[in-house]
């Protein structure tokens, strides 16, 4: 079995996946805030 050395693993895919998750989460939060503002201004 090969000896593992800390910091040698390629994590580029994990970084891309995490960035995509964060981007979609931020967009979803912005959409939710806009919906709440719209409801507060026009429905009430």
SVG drawing of the C-alpha trace seen along z (x, -y; Angstrom):
<svg xmlns="http://www.w3.org/2000/svg" viewBox="-52 -48 57 50">
<polyline fill="none" stroke="black" stroke-width="0.4" points="0.0,0.0 1.3,-3.4 2.3,-5.8 0.0,-8.9 1.6,-12.3 -0.4,-15.2 -1.2,-17.8 -0.5,-15.7 -4.0,-14.8 -5.5,-16.6 -8.6,-18.4 -9.4,-20.5 -12.8,-18.6 -13.8,-19.1 -13.0,-22.9 -15.1,-23.2 -18.0,-21.3 -17.8,-23.5 -17.7,-26.7 -20.7,-25.6 -22.6,-24.7 -21.8,-28.1 -22.8,-30.0 -26.2,-28.2 -26.8,-28.8 -26.1,-32.5 -28.4,-32.8 -31.2,-30.9 -30.9,-33.2 -31.0,-36.3 -34.2,-35.0 -35.8,-34.2 -35.0,-37.7 -36.5,-39.3 -39.6,-37.2 -40.1,-38.3 -39.5,-42.0 -42.0,-41.7 -44.6,-40.1 -44.0,-42.8 -44.4,-45.7 -47.2,-44.5 -49.3,-41.9 -49.7,-43.5"/>
</svg>
